[in-house]
Amino acid sequence: MADWGPVVIAVVLFVFLTPGLLFQLPGNGRVVEFANMRTSVISILIHAVIYFALITIFLIAIGVHITTG
């Protein structure tokens, strides 16, 4: 049986936390900007830390599993 939990969680978090797609933290002119489609190095680093923290919580602490078959 295949475990699709890590794949689904990683894809959803990647789409949600892509800097500039839905939101950017920190923004270029404000703290948070929504749907501006621009990014900066500090924004990429902050989004990467948030992504790592959330994927660690979902996969290791909670243990999300989606099995098929």
C-alpha positions as CSV (number, residue, x, y, z in Angstrom):
1,M,0.0,0.0,0.0
2,A,1.3,3.4,-0.9
3,D,1.3,6.3,1.6
4,W,0.3,9.5,-0.2
5,G,0.1,11.6,3.0
6,P,3.6,13.2,2.7
7,V,3.1,13.9,-1.0
8,V,-0.3,15.6,-0.7
9,I,0.8,17.6,2.4
10,A,4.0,18.7,0.6
11,V,2.3,19.8,-2.6
12,V,-0.5,21.7,-0.8
13,L,2.0,23.5,1.5
14,F,4.3,24.3,-1.5
15,V,1.4,25.9,-3.4
16,F,0.1,27.7,-0.4
17,L,3.5,29.0,0.7
18,T,5.0,30.0,-2.6
19,P,6.1,33.6,-1.9
20,G,4.1,36.1,-3.9
21,L,1.4,33.7,-5.1
22,L,-1.2,34.0,-2.4
23,F,0.8,36.2,0.1
24,Q,4.3,37.4,0.7
25,L,5.7,37.8,4.2
26,P,7.5,40.3,4.5
27,G,6.2,42.4,1.6
28,N,8.1,44.9,-0.3
29,G,6.2,47.9,1.1
30,R,4.2,46.4,3.9
31,V,4.5,43.5,6.4
32,V,2.2,41.3,4.4
33,E,1.2,41.7,0.7
34,F,-1.3,39.6,-1.1
35,A,-1.0,38.3,-4.7
36,N,1.7,40.6,-5.8
37,M,3.7,38.0,-7.8
38,R,7.0,39.5,-6.7
39,T,9.5,38.1,-4.1
40,S,12.7,38.9,-2.3
41,V,15.5,36.8,-0.7
42,I,14.3,37.4,2.8
43,S,10.7,36.4,1.8
44,I,12.0,33.2,0.3
45,L,13.9,32.4,3.5
46,I,10.9,33.1,5.8
47,H,8.6,31.0,3.6
48,A,11.1,28.2,3.6
49,V,11.3,28.2,7.4
50,I,7.5,28.3,7.7
51,Y,7.3,25.4,5.1
52,F,9.8,23.3,7.0
53,A,8.0,23.9,10.4
54,L,4.6,23.0,9.0
55,I,5.7,19.9,7.1
56,T,7.5,18.7,10.2
57,I,4.5,19.2,12.4
58,F,2.1,17.5,9.9
59,L,4.3,14.6,9.0
60,I,6.3,13.8,12.2
61,A,4.3,15.2,15.1
62,I,0.8,14.5,13.8
63,G,1.6,11.7,11.4
64,V,-0.7,12.3,8.5
65,H,-1.1,9.2,6.4
66,I,-3.3,8.6,3.3
67,T,-3.0,5.0,2.1
68,T,-4.3,3.5,-1.2
69,G,-4.8,0.0,-2.2
